[in-house]
């Protein structure tokens, strides 16, 4: 990990380390690498992992039904939709317990009962249209889309010279208008489902507790990201970065994928290309193994016969 504890700077440092070419270092700036090499590599790696993993990381995005409105705009990062579900709502003295109460399932477009939902461009469309909502109550208008990310977002890193601001409720974070590395994404909800990582203490001086939170929604007009859960650190200004959900395996895979892209430009040797390819496959397998076992309901095995073991006999 880079000394800044930044995902972005760590990936950039590893790319340069894998290629180890002074001419390459002088020719390509970090900004160029992030915009033109890291970002497409990030999309490649995330799409491959999300589509092939047994238990991919699922993210939630809420939409609110409007009477007779067929289509609703999705965040750019939505890759594959796994389900559209409704959870219990808070009504009167009852508090939502998080249990699903209904779901909408896709069907054939010419089905007599309608296709349920289908993706059209960057929109999720429902047929039949949402109707008779006035009798449903406000708590029954919200539906949750569970999806895997495709990595389509603009990551950025802001140091102590371009701080972001955490509000008093600690659930809203305002991005700086200028990034040290990367670009600020101005598409609505472009950062929904992504992670914001605080890298410095209040005021941007020194290192405090490094915290990460998932972004629930993003308003590009005022550059405010609303978080799923509040930070525990104090309200104030912070150095930060915005990136996809990450792990050490993801950092490694993205860095090697980017090095391979650059290697093709630089015409590296066949031996070096083969070495990078082998390391890339190992990194992708590590991510897949982690995702496959992340949501297991029980362990994969037992050290001895127990009552929880089907082989146990009294």
For each residue, the residues with C-beta under 8 A, 3 or more apart:
1: 5 10
2: 5 6 9 10 13
3:
4: 9 159 199
5: 1 2 197 199 207 210
6: 2 9 10 157 197 199 241
7: 10 11 155 197 241 243 246 251
8: 11 12 34 38 155 156 157 181 182 241 243
9: 2 4 6 12 13 30 157 181
10: 1 2 6 7 13 14 251 255
11: 7 8 14 15 38 251 254 255 258
12: 8 9 15 16 30 33 34 38 181
13: 2 9 10 16 17
14: 10 11 17 18 251 252 255 256 259
15: 11 12 18 19 33 37 38 255 258 259 262
16: 12 13 19 20 24 25
17: 13 14 20
18: 14 15 255 256 259 276
19: 15 16 24 259 262 263 266 268
20: 16 17
21: 24 25 266
22: 25 26
23: 26 27
24: 16 19 21 27 28 262 266
25: 16 21 22 28
26: 22 23
27: 23 24
28: 24 25 32 33 37 262
29: 32 33
30: 9 12 33 34 181
31: 34 35 181 182
32: 28 29 35 36 37
33: 12 15 28 29 30 36 37 38 258 262
34: 8 12 30 31 37 38 39 155 181 182
35: 31 32 38 39 182 183
36: 32 33 39 40
37: 15 28 32 33 34 40 41 258 261 262
38: 8 11 12 15 33 34 35 41 42 155 254 258
39: 34 35 36 42 43 154 155
40: 36 37 43 44 261
41: 37 38 44 45 254 257 258 261
42: 38 39 45 46 151 155 244 254
43: 39 40 46 47 150 151 152
44: 40 41 47 48 151 257
45: 41 42 48 49 151 250 253 254 257 284 287
46: 42 43 49 50 79 149 150 151 244 250
47: 43 44 50 51 79 150 151
48: 44 45 51 52 284
49: 45 46 52 53 56 250 253 284 287 288 291
50: 46 47 53 56 57 79 80 148 149 150
51: 47 48 56 79 80 148
52: 48 49 288
53: 49 50 56 287 288 291 292
54: 291 292
55: 291 292 293 294 295
56: 49 50 51 53 148 291
57: 50 148 149 245 291 294
58: 82 146 147 148
59: 146 147 148 149 192 193 214 245
60: 144 145 146 193
61: 74 75 78 144 145 147 189 192 193
62: 142 143 144 145 216
63: 72 124 142 143 145
64: 141 142 143
65: 69 130 133 141 142 143
66: 69 130 133
67: 130 131 133 134
68: 129 130 131
69: 65 66 72 129 130
70: 125 126 127 129
71: 120 123 124 125 126
72: 63 69 123 124 125 126
73: 122 123 188 189
74: 61 78 119 122 123 124 145
75: 61 78 188 189 190 192 193
76: 122 152 153 187 189 190
77: 149 150 151 152 153 190 191 192 193 194 244
78: 61 74 75 81 145 147 149 150
79: 46 47 50 51 147 148 149 150 151
80: 50 51 147 148 150
81: 78 84 117 119 124 145 146 147
82: 58 146 147 148
83: 103 145 146
84: 81 103 104 117 124 143 144 145 146
85: 100 102 103 104 143 144 146
86: 100 101 102 103 140 142 143 144
87: 96 98 99 100 101 144
88: 94 96 97 98 99 100 101
89: 96 137 138 139 140 142
90: 94 95 96 139
91: 94 137 139
92:
93:
94: 88 90 91
95: 90
96: 87 88 89 90 139
97: 88
98: 87 88
99: 87 88
100: 85 86 87 88 103
101: 86 87 88
102: 85 86
103: 83 84 85 86 100
104: 84 85 116 117 126 143
105: 116
106: 115 116 117 118
107: 111 113 114 115 116
108: 111 115
109: 115 118
110: 115
111: 107 108 114 115 116
112:
113: 107 128
114: 107 111 127 128
115: 106 107 108 109 110 111 118 127
116: 104 105 106 107 111 126 127
117: 81 84 104 106 124 125 126 127
118: 106 109 115 124 125 127
119: 74 81 123 124 125
120: 71 123 124 125
121:
122: 73 74 76
123: 71 72 73 74 119 120
124: 63 71 72 74 81 84 117 118 119 120 145
125: 70 71 72 117 118 119 120
126: 70 71 72 104 116 117 129 130
127: 70 114 115 116 117 118
128: 113 114 131
129: 68 69 70 126
130: 65 66 67 68 69 126 133
131: 67 68 128
132: 135 136
133: 65 66 67 130 136 140 141
134: 67
135: 132
136: 132 133 140 141
137: 89 91 140 141
138: 89 141
139: 89 90 91 96 142
140: 86 89 133 136 137
141: 64 65 133 136 137 138
142: 62 63 64 65 86 89 139
143: 62 63 64 65 84 85 86 104
144: 60 61 62 84 85 86 87
145: 60 61 62 63 74 78 81 83 84 124
146: 58 59 60 81 82 83 84 85
147: 58 59 61 78 79 80 81 82 193
148: 50 51 56 57 58 59 79 80 82
149: 46 50 57 59 77 78 79 152 193 194 244 245
150: 43 46 47 50 77 78 79 80
151: 42 43 44 45 46 47 77 79 244
152: 43 76 77 149
153: 76 77 185 190 191 194 242 244
154: 39 182 183 184 185 190
155: 7 8 34 38 39 42 182 194 241 242 243 244
156: 8 175 179 180 181 182 183 184 185 241 242
157: 6 8 9 179 180 181 182 240 241
158: 162 163 164 175 176 178 179 180 239 240 241
159: 4 162 180 199 204 239
160: 163 200 204 205 239
161: 180 204
162: 158 159 176 178 179 180
163: 158 160 176 203 204 237 238 239 240
164: 158 173 174 175 176 237 238 239 240
165: 173 174 236 237 238
166: 170 172 173 198 231 233 234 235 236 237 238
167: 170 171 172 173 174 235
168: 235
169: 172 230
170: 166 167 227 230 231 232 233 235
171: 167 226 227 229 230 231
172: 166 167 169 224 225 226 227
173: 164 165 166 167 196 224 225 227 240
174: 164 165 167 222 223 224 225
175: 156 158 164 184 223 224 225 240 242
176: 158 162 163 164 179 184 223
177: 184 223
178: 158 162 184
179: 156 157 158 162 176 182 183 184
180: 156 157 158 159 161 162
181: 8 9 12 30 31 34 156 157
182: 8 31 34 35 154 155 156 157 179
183: 35 154 156 179
184: 154 156 175 176 177 178 179 223
185: 153 154 156 190 191 218 220
186: 190 220
187: 76 190 220
188: 73 75 218 219 220
189: 61 73 75 76 192 217 218
190: 75 76 77 153 154 185 186 187 218 220
191: 77 153 185 194 196 215 218 225 242
192: 59 61 75 77 189 215 216 217 218
193: 59 60 61 75 77 147 149 214 215 245
194: 77 149 153 155 191 214 215 242 243 244 245
195: 212 213 214 215 242 243 244 245 246
196: 173 191 212 213 215 225 227 240 241 242
197: 5 6 7 210 211 212 240 241 242 243
198: 166 208 209 210 211 212 231 233 238 239 240
199: 4 5 6 159 207 210 238 239 240 241
200: 160 203 204 205 206 207 208 238 239 240
201: 204 205 206 207 208 238
202: 208 233 234 236 237 238
203: 163 200 236 237
204: 159 160 161 163 200 201 237 238 239
205: 160 200 201
206: 200 201
207: 5 199 200 201 210
208: 198 200 201 202 233
209: 198 232 233
210: 5 197 198 199 207
211: 197 198 231 232 233
212: 195 196 197 198
213: 195 196 227 228 229 230 231
214: 59 193 194 195 227 228 229 245
215: 191 192 193 194 195 196 218 225 226 227 228 242
216: 62 192 226 227 228
217: 189 192 225 226
218: 185 188 189 190 191 192 215 224 225 226
219: 188 222 223 224 226
220: 185 186 187 188 190 223
221:
222: 174 219
223: 174 175 176 177 184 219 220
224: 172 173 174 175 218 219
225: 172 173 174 175 191 196 215 217 218 242
226: 171 172 215 216 217 218 219
227: 170 171 172 173 196 213 214 215 216 230 231
228: 213 214 215 216
229: 171 213 214
230: 169 170 171 213 227
231: 166 170 171 198 211 213 227
232: 170 209 211
233: 166 170 198 202 208 209 211 236 238
234: 166 202
235: 166 167 168 170
236: 165 166 202 203 233
237: 163 164 165 166 202 203 204
238: 163 164 165 166 198 199 200 201 202 204 233
239: 158 159 160 163 164 198 199 200 204
240: 157 158 163 164 173 175 196 197 198 199 200
241: 6 7 8 155 156 157 158 196 197 199
242: 153 155 156 175 191 194 195 196 197 215 225
243: 7 8 155 194 195 197 246
244: 42 46 77 149 151 153 155 194 195 250
245: 57 59 149 193 194 195 214 250
246: 7 195 243 250 251
247: 250 251 287 290
248: 251 252
249: 252 253 283 286 287 290
250: 45 46 49 244 245 246 247 253 254 287
251: 7 10 11 14 246 247 248 254 255
252: 14 248 249 255 256 279 283 286
253: 45 49 249 250 256 257 280 283 284 286 287
254: 11 38 41 42 45 250 251 257 258
255: 10 11 14 15 18 251 252 258 259
256: 14 18 252 253 259 260 276 279 280 283
257: 41 44 45 253 254 260 261 280
258: 11 15 33 37 38 41 254 255 261 262
259: 14 15 18 19 255 256 262 263 276
260: 256 257 263 264 273 276 277 280
261: 37 40 41 257 258 264 265
262: 15 19 24 28 33 37 258 259 265 266
263: 19 259 260 266 267 268 272 273 276
264: 260 261 267 268
265: 261 262
266: 19 21 24 262 263
267: 263 264
268: 19 263 264 272 273
269: 272 273
270: 273 274
271: 274 275
272: 263 268 269 275 276
273: 260 263 268 269 270 276 277
274: 270 271 277 278
275: 271 272 278 279
276: 18 256 259 260 263 272 273 279 280
277: 260 273 274 280 281
278: 274 275 281 282
279: 252 256 275 276 282 283
280: 253 256 257 260 276 277 283 284
281: 277 278 284 285
282: 278 279 285 286
283: 249 252 253 256 279 280 286 287
284: 45 48 49 253 280 281 287 288
285: 281 282 288 289
286: 249 252 253 282 283 289 290
287: 45 49 53 247 249 250 253 283 284 290 291
288: 49 52 53 284 285 291 292
289: 285 286 292 293
290: 247 249 286 287 293 294
291: 49 53 54 55 56 57 287 288 294
292: 53 54 55 288 289
293: 55 289 290 296 300
294: 55 57 290 291
295: 55
296: 293 299 300
297:
298: 308
299: 296 302
300: 293 296
301:
302: 299 305 306 308 309
303:
304: 309
305: 302 309 311 312 313
306: 302 309 312
307: 312
308: 298 302 312
309: 302 304 305 306 312
310:
311: 305
312: 305 306 307 308 309
313: 305
314:
